[in-house]
Each structure stands twice: as structure tokens, then as C-alpha cells.
Amino acid sequence: MANVLKYREEGDQPGDSPRSPFADVRPVSIAEIEPESALDEILTPRECEVAFGVYEGLSNKEIARSLEISPWTVSSHLRQVFAKLGITRRIELCRLWHQNAAKSQFD
């Protein structure tokens, strides 16, 4: 019950659904990512560090250890990354990161 109350906003009724912490995040369609734009224009620096760890094949625990943050924080950053990029799987993130790296290599 405490979690449900945590995301309620003033004026919500008791029967209302809890507000998602990601409600204000608008996903970016992969088609919307222009060839000129880099992922670092969409993601925060910390999200880029976490995404790069995924690209290197690290687990959440390994990423957490290397960045000196908790695995829960890594999971939170990944949820934000997935929401911003409109993806659902780590392999999709790897593909986007690879495409971005290849593109920037020729700039």
C-alpha cells in the first residue's frame, strides 16, 4: 500500500491508479533518431555510461561495480534509457549503440 501512495498526486481519488514515475517520459521512436543525432544528445551522461556497459556485455551487477553505484540504480537508469529510446531489450540498445559508434567513426 505504501508504494501505491508514493506516486499519488494531490487531488487523486482513493480508487485512482498510481502515477507512474515514467509518465512524463516520451519515448523516442528509433525512426525519429536522425542520423546526425548522437545518443548522447538523448541520454544523460550517466545513462550513456550505463548503456555503454550494456553494449560491452556487462551484467547490471558488473556495471554497478564499475560505476560504484547500486544494481538498483543501474536498473533505474536502464528503464529510463529504454523509455527514452522506445526499446524493450538490451540487444536493441546494443544495436543502437553500435550504429551510433559506426556513424560517429566516419564524422
DRENGU-761396 format. One record per atom (N, C-alpha, C): residue number from 1; atom name; x, y, z. Coordinates in Angstrom, 3 decimals, always signed. Layout:
// DRENGU-761396
REC, k, a, x, y, z
REC, NUM, CA, X, Y, Z
...
// end
This chain:
// DRENGU-761396
REC, k, a, x, y, z
REC, 1, N, +0.818, -1.192, +0.000
REC, 1, CA, +0.000, +0.000, +0.000
REC, 1, C, +0.862, +1.256, +0.000
REC, 2, N, +2.001, +1.193, +0.637
REC, 2, CA, +2.878, +2.359, +0.700
REC, 2, C, +3.357, +2.760, -0.693
REC, 3, N, +3.662, +1.778, -1.560
REC, 3, CA, +4.096, +2.091, -2.919
REC, 3, C, +3.007, +2.796, -3.708
REC, 4, N, +1.776, +2.364, -3.527
REC, 4, CA, +0.667, +2.978, -4.244
REC, 4, C, +0.543, +4.435, -3.835
REC, 5, N, +0.654, +4.713, -2.556
REC, 5, CA, +0.529, +6.080, -2.071
REC, 5, C, +1.705, +6.941, -2.486
REC, 6, N, +2.834, +6.325, -2.707
REC, 6, CA, +4.058, +7.047, -3.038
REC, 6, C, +3.918, +7.870, -4.318
REC, 7, N, +3.185, +7.386, -5.306
REC, 7, CA, +3.087, +8.068, -6.590
REC, 7, C, +1.787, +8.842, -6.767
REC, 8, N, +0.969, +8.868, -5.760
REC, 8, CA, -0.276, +9.638, -5.866
REC, 8, C, +0.031, +11.129, -5.813
REC, 9, N, -0.735, +11.876, -6.547
REC, 9, CA, -0.575, +13.319, -6.524
REC, 9, C, -1.755, +13.940, -5.812
REC, 10, N, -1.601, +15.169, -5.397
REC, 10, CA, -2.662, +15.872, -4.701
REC, 10, C, -3.901, +15.922, -5.583
REC, 11, N, -5.035, +15.608, -5.016
REC, 11, CA, -6.288, +15.638, -5.762
REC, 11, C, -6.687, +14.291, -6.328
REC, 12, N, -5.814, +13.281, -6.298
REC, 12, CA, -6.164, +11.944, -6.770
REC, 12, C, -7.164, +11.321, -5.808
REC, 13, N, -8.062, +10.557, -6.355
REC, 13, CA, -9.052, +9.866, -5.544
REC, 13, C, -8.510, +8.511, -5.104
REC, 14, N, -9.010, +7.946, -3.987
REC, 14, CA, -8.501, +6.664, -3.492
REC, 14, C, -8.549, +5.530, -4.504
REC, 15, N, -9.498, +5.523, -5.425
REC, 15, CA, -9.603, +4.442, -6.404
REC, 15, C, -8.767, +4.644, -7.651
REC, 16, N, -8.122, +5.804, -7.781
REC, 16, CA, -7.316, +6.102, -8.972
REC, 16, C, -6.070, +5.232, -9.029
REC, 17, N, -5.614, +4.989, -10.232
REC, 17, CA, -4.369, +4.241, -10.415
REC, 17, C, -3.199, +5.110, -9.976
REC, 18, N, -2.143, +4.482, -9.441
REC, 18, CA, -0.972, +5.272, -9.052
REC, 18, C, -0.287, +5.855, -10.285
REC, 19, N, +0.305, +6.999, -10.125
REC, 19, CA, +1.012, +7.659, -11.230
REC, 19, C, +2.356, +6.987, -11.426
REC, 20, N, +2.666, +6.643, -12.657
REC, 20, CA, +3.942, +6.028, -12.977
REC, 20, C, +5.044, +7.065, -12.878
REC, 21, N, +6.209, +6.689, -12.338
REC, 21, CA, +7.319, +7.639, -12.293
REC, 21, C, +7.838, +7.990, -13.689
REC, 22, N, +7.459, +7.214, -14.710
REC, 22, CA, +7.913, +7.457, -16.074
REC, 22, C, +6.804, +8.062, -16.942
REC, 23, N, +5.750, +8.566, -16.308
REC, 23, CA, +4.595, +9.073, -17.056
REC, 23, C, +4.956, +10.244, -17.959
REC, 24, N, +5.923, +11.042, -17.564
REC, 24, CA, +6.280, +12.222, -18.346
REC, 24, C, +7.363, +11.950, -19.387
REC, 25, N, +7.875, +10.729, -19.442
REC, 25, CA, +8.926, +10.394, -20.408
REC, 25, C, +8.278, +10.016, -21.725
REC, 26, N, +8.615, +10.759, -22.772
REC, 26, CA, +8.084, +10.463, -24.096
REC, 26, C, +9.101, +9.618, -24.842
REC, 27, N, +8.727, +8.384, -25.217
REC, 27, CA, +9.674, +7.540, -25.932
REC, 27, C, +10.033, +8.123, -27.294
REC, 28, N, +11.260, +7.941, -27.681
REC, 28, CA, +11.734, +8.366, -28.991
REC, 28, C, +11.717, +7.137, -29.882
REC, 29, N, +10.994, +7.220, -30.975
REC, 29, CA, +10.971, +6.113, -31.914
REC, 29, C, +12.347, +5.984, -32.556
REC, 30, N, +12.765, +4.768, -32.828
REC, 30, CA, +14.047, +4.553, -33.484
REC, 30, C, +14.078, +5.306, -34.811
REC, 31, N, +12.943, +5.387, -35.481
REC, 31, CA, +12.869, +6.113, -36.754
REC, 31, C, +13.080, +7.613, -36.551
REC, 32, N, +12.773, +8.127, -35.343
REC, 32, CA, +12.936, +9.543, -35.047
REC, 32, C, +14.385, +9.927, -34.775
REC, 33, N, +15.229, +8.947, -34.484
REC, 33, CA, +16.620, +9.247, -34.191
REC, 33, C, +17.306, +9.541, -35.518
REC, 34, N, +17.562, +10.806, -35.741
REC, 34, CA, +18.151, +11.233, -37.014
REC, 34, C, +19.597, +10.772, -37.098
REC, 35, N, +20.078, +10.504, -38.300
REC, 35, CA, +21.449, +10.044, -38.465
REC, 35, C, +22.474, +10.987, -37.841
REC, 36, N, +22.166, +12.298, -37.838
REC, 36, CA, +23.130, +13.252, -37.298
REC, 36, C, +23.137, +13.264, -35.774
REC, 37, N, +22.029, +12.874, -35.148
REC, 37, CA, +21.945, +12.978, -33.691
REC, 37, C, +22.600, +11.771, -33.034
REC, 38, N, +23.332, +12.061, -31.999
REC, 38, CA, +24.020, +11.012, -31.256
REC, 38, C, +23.188, +10.638, -30.037
REC, 39, N, +23.414, +9.440, -29.536
REC, 39, CA, +22.685, +9.011, -28.345
REC, 39, C, +22.979, +9.924, -27.167
REC, 40, N, +24.155, +10.533, -27.134
REC, 40, CA, +24.472, +11.409, -26.004
REC, 40, C, +23.685, +12.714, -26.044
REC, 41, N, +22.969, +12.973, -27.142
REC, 41, CA, +22.058, +14.119, -27.191
REC, 41, C, +20.709, +13.764, -26.596
REC, 42, N, +20.414, +12.477, -26.504
REC, 42, CA, +19.133, +11.999, -25.993
REC, 42, C, +19.265, +11.566, -24.533
REC, 43, N, +20.380, +10.922, -24.205
REC, 43, CA, +20.597, +10.352, -22.875
REC, 43, C, +21.471, +11.254, -22.020
REC, 44, N, +21.310, +11.136, -20.704
REC, 44, CA, +22.187, +11.859, -19.783
REC, 44, C, +23.563, +11.195, -19.796
REC, 45, N, +24.595, +11.879, -19.294
REC, 45, CA, +25.921, +11.251, -19.240
REC, 45, C, +25.929, +9.928, -18.468
REC, 46, N, +25.216, +9.856, -17.355
REC, 46, CA, +25.189, +8.620, -16.568
REC, 46, C, +24.455, +7.520, -17.323
REC, 47, N, +23.361, +7.863, -17.999
REC, 47, CA, +22.645, +6.876, -18.805
REC, 47, C, +23.538, +6.350, -19.922
REC, 48, N, +24.370, +7.226, -20.494
REC, 48, CA, +25.316, +6.789, -21.526
REC, 48, C, +26.328, +5.805, -20.949
REC, 49, N, +26.818, +6.071, -19.745
REC, 49, CA, +27.781, +5.162, -19.111
REC, 49, C, +27.157, +3.792, -18.878
REC, 50, N, +25.921, +3.782, -18.394
REC, 50, CA, +25.221, +2.511, -18.149
REC, 50, C, +24.961, +1.802, -19.478
REC, 51, N, +24.514, +2.545, -20.487
REC, 51, CA, +24.241, +1.955, -21.806
REC, 51, C, +25.512, +1.365, -22.407
REC, 52, N, +26.639, +2.042, -22.227
REC, 52, CA, +27.897, +1.522, -22.739
REC, 52, C, +28.271, +0.216, -22.036
REC, 53, N, +28.000, +0.121, -20.748
REC, 53, CA, +28.232, -1.137, -20.026
REC, 53, C, +27.420, -2.276, -20.614
REC, 54, N, +26.163, -1.987, -20.960
REC, 54, CA, +25.313, -2.999, -21.602
REC, 54, C, +25.924, -3.381, -22.946
REC, 55, N, +26.364, -2.381, -23.708
REC, 55, CA, +26.980, -2.636, -25.015
REC, 55, C, +28.217, -3.523, -24.884
REC, 56, N, +28.970, -3.348, -23.799
REC, 56, CA, +30.158, -4.177, -23.569
REC, 56, C, +29.814, -5.576, -23.071
REC, 57, N, +28.538, -5.836, -22.826
REC, 57, CA, +28.108, -7.166, -22.399
REC, 57, C, +28.141, -7.385, -20.907
REC, 58, N, +28.219, -6.315, -20.133
REC, 58, CA, +28.272, -6.448, -18.680
REC, 58, C, +26.879, -6.660, -18.101
REC, 59, N, +26.816, -7.356, -16.994
REC, 59, CA, +25.550, -7.512, -16.264
REC, 59, C, +25.297, -6.239, -15.460
REC, 60, N, +24.091, -6.103, -14.935
REC, 60, CA, +23.779, -4.939, -14.104
REC, 60, C, +24.715, -4.856, -12.899
REC, 61, N, +25.018, -6.002, -12.292
REC, 61, CA, +25.923, -6.011, -11.133
REC, 61, C, +27.318, -5.551, -11.528
REC, 62, N, +27.792, -5.990, -12.685
REC, 62, CA, +29.122, -5.592, -13.150
REC, 62, C, +29.171, -4.095, -13.486
REC, 63, N, +28.107, -3.597, -14.092
REC, 63, CA, +28.033, -2.164, -14.391
REC, 63, C, +28.036, -1.376, -13.084
REC, 64, N, +27.243, -1.831, -12.131
REC, 64, CA, +27.158, -1.161, -10.829
REC, 64, C, +28.525, -1.099, -10.159
REC, 65, N, +29.234, -2.219, -10.181
REC, 65, CA, +30.566, -2.252, -9.575
REC, 65, C, +31.515, -1.274, -10.258
REC, 66, N, +31.498, -1.252, -11.577
REC, 66, CA, +32.432, -0.384, -12.313
REC, 66, C, +32.111, +1.101, -12.129
REC, 67, N, +30.837, +1.440, -11.939
REC, 67, CA, +30.444, +2.840, -11.764
REC, 67, C, +30.290, +3.236, -10.299
REC, 68, N, +30.482, +2.259, -9.412
REC, 68, CA, +30.350, +2.470, -7.968
REC, 68, C, +28.963, +3.003, -7.593
REC, 69, N, +27.934, +2.339, -8.145
REC, 69, CA, +26.542, +2.618, -7.809
REC, 69, C, +25.869, +1.283, -7.523
REC, 70, N, +24.642, +1.308, -7.056
REC, 70, CA, +23.957, +0.053, -6.749
REC, 70, C, +23.343, -0.557, -8.008
REC, 71, N, +23.158, -1.882, -8.005
REC, 71, CA, +22.485, -2.532, -9.138
REC, 71, C, +21.069, -1.984, -9.362
REC, 72, N, +20.411, -1.550, -8.276
REC, 72, CA, +19.066, -0.967, -8.403
REC, 72, C, +19.130, +0.336, -9.186
REC, 73, N, +20.175, +1.106, -8.971
REC, 73, CA, +20.344, +2.360, -9.701
REC, 73, C, +20.598, +2.079, -11.178
REC, 74, N, +21.378, +1.046, -11.461
REC, 74, CA, +21.615, +0.647, -12.851
REC, 74, C, +20.285, +0.289, -13.514
REC, 75, N, +19.475, -0.500, -12.825
REC, 75, CA, +18.158, -0.880, -13.365
REC, 75, C, +17.299, +0.345, -13.634
REC, 76, N, +17.339, +1.303, -12.725
REC, 76, CA, +16.564, +2.527, -12.895
REC, 76, C, +17.030, +3.297, -14.131
REC, 77, N, +18.342, +3.433, -14.288
REC, 77, CA, +18.879, +4.118, -15.467
REC, 77, C, +18.479, +3.384, -16.749
REC, 78, N, +18.535, +2.069, -16.732
REC, 78, CA, +18.166, +1.303, -17.927
REC, 78, C, +16.688, +1.471, -18.271
REC, 79, N, +15.826, +1.514, -17.263
REC, 79, CA, +14.400, +1.747, -17.537
REC, 79, C, +14.218, +3.100, -18.225
REC, 80, N, +14.948, +4.114, -17.748
REC, 80, CA, +14.875, +5.442, -18.363
REC, 80, C, +15.392, +5.402, -19.806
REC, 81, N, +16.513, +4.727, -20.014
REC, 81, CA, +17.098, +4.610, -21.357
REC, 81, C, +16.111, +3.923, -22.295
REC, 82, N, +15.554, +2.803, -21.851
REC, 82, CA, +14.607, +2.067, -22.685
REC, 82, C, +13.391, +2.936, -23.007
REC, 83, N, +12.887, +3.672, -22.012
REC, 83, CA, +11.715, +4.526, -22.230
REC, 83, C, +12.042, +5.641, -23.222
REC, 84, N, +13.194, +6.269, -23.065
REC, 84, CA, +13.571, +7.369, -23.959
REC, 84, C, +13.775, +6.902, -25.389
REC, 85, N, +14.327, +5.704, -25.564
REC, 85, CA, +14.627, +5.197, -26.904
REC, 85, C, +13.496, +4.365, -27.495
REC, 86, N, +12.466, +4.092, -26.696
REC, 86, CA, +11.335, +3.307, -27.187
REC, 86, C, +11.699, +1.865, -27.474
REC, 87, N, +12.591, +1.307, -26.662
REC, 87, CA, +13.023, -0.078, -26.843
REC, 87, C, +12.684, -0.882, -25.597
REC, 88, N, +12.792, -2.202, -25.696
REC, 88, CA, +12.446, -3.057, -24.561
REC, 88, C, +13.519, -4.089, -24.223
REC, 89, N, +14.527, -4.218, -25.076
REC, 89, CA, +15.523, -5.276, -24.850
REC, 89, C, +16.940, -4.732, -24.927
REC, 90, N, +17.836, -5.381, -24.180
REC, 90, CA, +19.236, -4.970, -24.155
REC, 90, C, +19.883, -5.076, -25.539
REC, 91, N, +19.476, -6.082, -26.310
REC, 91, CA, +20.074, -6.273, -27.627
REC, 91, C, +19.729, -5.099, -28.550
REC, 92, N, +18.537, -4.528, -28.384
REC, 92, CA, +18.162, -3.349, -29.176
REC, 92, C, +19.053, -2.166, -28.811
REC, 93, N, +19.365, -2.038, -27.527
REC, 93, CA, +20.267, -0.977, -27.082
REC, 93, C, +21.653, -1.185, -27.681
REC, 94, N, +22.122, -2.416, -27.696
REC, 94, CA, +23.436, -2.719, -28.291
REC, 94, C, +23.464, -2.359, -29.766
REC, 95, N, +22.390, -2.672, -30.485
REC, 95, CA, +22.322, -2.360, -31.913
REC, 95, C, +22.365, -0.851, -32.139
REC, 96, N, +21.590, -0.099, -31.354
REC, 96, CA, +21.594, +1.354, -31.490
REC, 96, C, +22.965, +1.931, -31.147
REC, 97, N, +23.584, +1.409, -30.082
REC, 97, CA, +24.902, +1.908, -29.675
REC, 97, C, +25.928, +1.640, -30.779
REC, 98, N, +25.855, +0.440, -31.359
REC, 98, CA, +26.778, +0.071, -32.430
REC, 98, C, +26.592, +0.979, -33.651
REC, 99, N, +25.339, +1.216, -34.043
REC, 99, CA, +25.047, +2.091, -35.181
REC, 99, C, +25.579, +3.499, -34.913
REC, 100, N, +25.382, +3.968, -33.688
REC, 100, CA, +25.838, +5.298, -33.313
REC, 100, C, +27.363, +5.376, -33.351
REC, 101, N, +28.036, +4.343, -32.851
REC, 101, CA, +29.503, +4.317, -32.842
REC, 101, C, +30.046, +4.280, -34.265
REC, 102, N, +29.415, +3.491, -35.127
REC, 102, CA, +29.865, +3.400, -36.519
REC, 102, C, +29.665, +4.720, -37.230
REC, 103, N, +28.541, +5.380, -36.966
REC, 103, CA, +28.246, +6.672, -37.588
REC, 103, C, +29.265, +7.724, -37.146
REC, 104, N, +29.543, +7.783, -35.840
REC, 104, CA, +30.443, +8.805, -35.334
REC, 104, C, +31.889, +8.550, -35.755
REC, 105, N, +32.209, +7.326, -36.113
REC, 105, CA, +33.563, +6.990, -36.571
REC, 105, C, +33.867, +7.684, -37.896
REC, 106, N, +32.823, +7.894, -38.700
REC, 106, CA, +33.017, +8.494, -40.015
REC, 106, C, +32.762, +9.996, -40.031
REC, 107, N, +32.431, +10.570, -38.894
REC, 107, CA, +32.204, +12.028, -38.818
REC, 107, C, +33.500, +12.779, -38.759
// end
